[in-house]
Amino acid sequence: MDGVVFDVGIAGAGQLARMTCLAAWPLGIRVGVLGSPDEPSGPMAAGVVEGDWNDADDVAALGRASAVVTLENEFVEADALAAVEAAGTPVRPLPERLALVQDKALQKQMLREAGLPVPRFEVAESATDLEAIGSDLGWPLMLKARKRGYDGYGNATCTTLDHAREEFARLDAGEGVLAEAFVGFQKELAAMIARNGRGDVAAYPVVETVQQNHVCHEVYAPAPIRPEDRDRAREVALAAAEAAKGLGVTGVEMFLHDDGTVEVNELAPRPHNSGHYTIEACETSQFENHLRGVLDMPLGSPQLRAPAAVMVNLLGTHRAAANPNAPAALAVPGAHLHLYDKAEVRPGRKMGHVTVLAGDLEGAKRVARRAADEVGL
C-alpha cells in the first residue's frame, strides 16, 4: 500500500479488532488491521495489511498506511511502535507509556509510585531470590512472566520453594519474574476508562468479573457490591488510567477485599473482554469510545441503558471445528449473540459472547446463561 488509506490502523486482527471495526463503520471511520484476511477482523476491516504484529517491519507498514495506529493487545513491542511515531504517525496509547504497561513489573512500579494500592510485590532476578522473597511476601507466592501473559498463561501460584523454582524456569524470559503476595479477595472488579487528548474522560460502570482458571466467564454490570465500594473502585480505576496516561480505552482490573479496600491487579491499554457488555448495554460502546479517544474526538456517554446487564463468554470446551448453534441462541428472548468467526474450537478459547439486559442481575444471568448453553460450543 502506498500512502495513508486508513483513519486508524490496528496492530492485530482478532476479535477485539473485529468489534472495533464494526463500531467504526457508522462513524465513517476507515479501520485497517495488521494480520491475515482470515482472522476474525479481516472481513470487517476497511483493509488488511498482511503481516504479523510481532514483526517491526510489518508494524512500520501499518504505520505508513494509517493516520493513527492503535493496538488490540499490549504485546506489540513498544520500540516498534516508537519507530512508527518517529516516522510521523501518531501511536495511541503512547509508546513510552506502553513500555511500562506491557511489562508487569514496570507497570506495578508505575502504579505504586502514583500512590495507587497494589498487592505487595518484588522482582525475582534469578531463582536464588525466591527463598528470600517467599519469606518476605509469604506463601503461596504468585509468579508472573513480566511480558506476554494473559488469561492465566504466564502465571503460577506456587505453594513451595521447589515449585517456585520450577515455575521460575518456565516464566523467566531473561529479565526476571514478578513475584506477588497471594491476594485473598472478596470479588474481582473491572472498569473501562476512555480518555482522549483533550483531557476528556468517560468512566464505564464498575463491573464484577467471574473467573475460572484465570479466564473470565461472566461479567455483571453494575457490580453487585456496596455503592461506596463501587465509588472507591471507580476512583482507583480513574487514577490508574491517569497514571498510565491512557489514550483510547484502558481496562483496569481490580481486587475488592472484605474490608472495602480496592487494589489494582493489572491494566490493559486497549478495549477489554470485561467491557464487551457495553456494545448493547451502554450509550456508547467501549469500542466506539476507543476510536473516539485515539482520534481525539469528543467521547460518548458510558451510561447504562438498563438497570442491569450480564455478559457470558462462549469458551471452547473441546477441540473441534467450530459449529455454533446460532439459531437456538437467538431463539432466547433478549439474548444478544456475538460470534468471533474462529474456525477451530479449543478448550478455554474465546469463541464469542452473549449479552443480556434486564431489570435486575439475576434475571439477566438466567437468560444469558441459557442462551450461552444453546450455542453449544
Secondary structure as the mmCIF struct_conf table of DSSP 4:
data_model
#
loop_
_struct_conf.conf_type_id
_struct_conf.id
_struct_conf.beg_label_comp_id
_struct_conf.beg_label_asym_id
_struct_conf.beg_label_seq_id
_struct_conf.end_label_comp_id
_struct_conf.end_label_asym_id
_struct_conf.end_label_seq_id
BEND BEND1 GLY A 3 GLY A 3
STRN STRN1 PHE A 6 PHE A 6
BEND BEND2 ASP A 7 ASP A 7
STRN STRN2 VAL A 8 ALA A 11
STRN STRN3 GLY A 12 GLY A 12
BEND BEND3 GLY A 14 GLY A 14
HELX_RH_AL_P HELX_RH_AL_P1 GLN A 15 ALA A 24
HELX_RH_3T_P HELX_RH_3T_P1 TRP A 25 LEU A 27
TURN_TY1_P TURN_TY1_P1 GLY A 28 GLY A 28
STRN STRN4 VAL A 31 GLY A 35
TURN_TY1_P TURN_TY1_P2 PRO A 37 ASP A 38
BEND BEND4 GLU A 39 GLU A 39
TURN_TY1_P TURN_TY1_P3 PRO A 40 MET A 44
BEND BEND5 ALA A 45 ALA A 46
STRN STRN5 GLY A 47 GLU A 50
BEND BEND6 GLY A 51 GLY A 51
TURN_TY1_P TURN_TY1_P4 TRP A 53 ASN A 54
HELX_RH_AL_P HELX_RH_AL_P2 ALA A 56 ALA A 65
STRN STRN6 SER A 66 SER A 66
BEND BEND7 ALA A 67 VAL A 68
STRN STRN7 VAL A 69 LEU A 71
BEND BEND8 GLU A 72 ASN A 73
TURN_TY1_P TURN_TY1_P5 GLU A 74 PHE A 75
BEND BEND9 VAL A 76 VAL A 76
HELX_RH_AL_P HELX_RH_AL_P3 ALA A 78 ALA A 86
TURN_TY1_P TURN_TY1_P6 ALA A 87 GLY A 88
STRN STRN8 VAL A 91 VAL A 91
BEND BEND10 ARG A 92 PRO A 93
HELX_RH_AL_P HELX_RH_AL_P4 PRO A 95 VAL A 101
TURN_TY1_P TURN_TY1_P7 GLN A 102 GLN A 102
BEND BEND11 ASP A 103 ASP A 103
HELX_RH_AL_P HELX_RH_AL_P5 LYS A 104 GLU A 113
TURN_TY1_P TURN_TY1_P8 ALA A 114 GLY A 115
STRN STRN9 PHE A 121 ALA A 124
BEND BEND12 GLU A 125 SER A 126
HELX_RH_3T_P HELX_RH_3T_P2 ALA A 127 ASP A 129
HELX_RH_AL_P HELX_RH_AL_P6 LEU A 130 LEU A 137
BEND BEND13 TRP A 139 PRO A 140
STRN STRN10 LEU A 141 ALA A 145
BEND BEND14 ARG A 146 ARG A 148
STRN STRN11 TYR A 150 TYR A 150
TURN_TY1_P TURN_TY1_P9 ASP A 151 GLY A 152
STRN STRN12 TYR A 153 TYR A 153
TURN_TY1_P TURN_TY1_P10 GLY A 154 GLY A 154
STRN STRN13 ASN A 155 CYS A 158
BEND BEND15 THR A 159 THR A 160
HELX_RH_AL_P HELX_RH_AL_P7 LEU A 161 LEU A 171
BEND BEND16 ALA A 173 GLU A 175
STRN STRN14 VAL A 177 ALA A 181
BEND BEND17 GLN A 186 GLN A 186
STRN STRN15 LYS A 187 ARG A 195
TURN_TY1_P TURN_TY1_P11 GLY A 197 ARG A 198
BEND BEND18 GLY A 199 GLY A 199
STRN STRN16 VAL A 201 ALA A 203
HELX_LH_PP_P HELX_LH_PP_P1 TYR A 204 VAL A 206
STRN STRN17 VAL A 207 GLN A 212
TURN_TY1_P TURN_TY1_P12 ASN A 213 HIS A 214
STRN STRN18 VAL A 215 ALA A 221
BEND BEND19 PRO A 222 PRO A 222
BEND BEND20 PRO A 224 ILE A 225
HELX_RH_AL_P HELX_RH_AL_P8 PRO A 227 ALA A 243
TURN_TY1_P TURN_TY1_P13 ALA A 244 LYS A 245
STRN STRN19 GLY A 248 LEU A 256
TURN_TY1_P TURN_TY1_P14 ASP A 258 ASP A 259
BEND BEND21 GLY A 260 GLY A 260
STRN STRN20 VAL A 262 ALA A 268
BEND BEND22 PRO A 269 ARG A 270
HELX_RH_3T_P HELX_RH_3T_P3 ASN A 273 GLY A 275
TURN_TY1_P TURN_TY1_P15 HIS A 276 TYR A 277
HELX_RH_AL_P HELX_RH_AL_P9 THR A 278 ALA A 281
STRN STRN21 CYS A 282 CYS A 282
BEND BEND23 GLU A 283 THR A 284
HELX_RH_AL_P HELX_RH_AL_P10 GLN A 286 VAL A 294
TURN_TY1_P TURN_TY1_P16 LEU A 295 ASP A 296
HELX_LH_PP_P HELX_LH_PP_P2 MET A 297 SER A 301
STRN STRN22 LEU A 304 LEU A 304
BEND BEND24 ARG A 305 PRO A 307
STRN STRN23 ALA A 308 LEU A 315
BEND BEND25 HIS A 318 HIS A 318
STRN STRN24 ALA A 320 ALA A 321
HELX_RH_AL_P HELX_RH_AL_P11 ALA A 326 LEU A 330
TURN_TY1_P TURN_TY1_P17 ALA A 331 ALA A 331
BEND BEND26 VAL A 332 VAL A 332
TURN_TY1_P TURN_TY1_P18 PRO A 333 GLY A 334
STRN STRN25 ALA A 335 LEU A 339
BEND BEND27 ALA A 343 ALA A 343
STRN STRN26 GLU A 344 VAL A 345
TURN_TY1_P TURN_TY1_P19 PRO A 347 GLY A 348
STRN STRN27 LYS A 350 ALA A 358
BEND BEND28 GLY A 359 ASP A 360
HELX_RH_AL_P HELX_RH_AL_P12 LEU A 361 VAL A 375
#
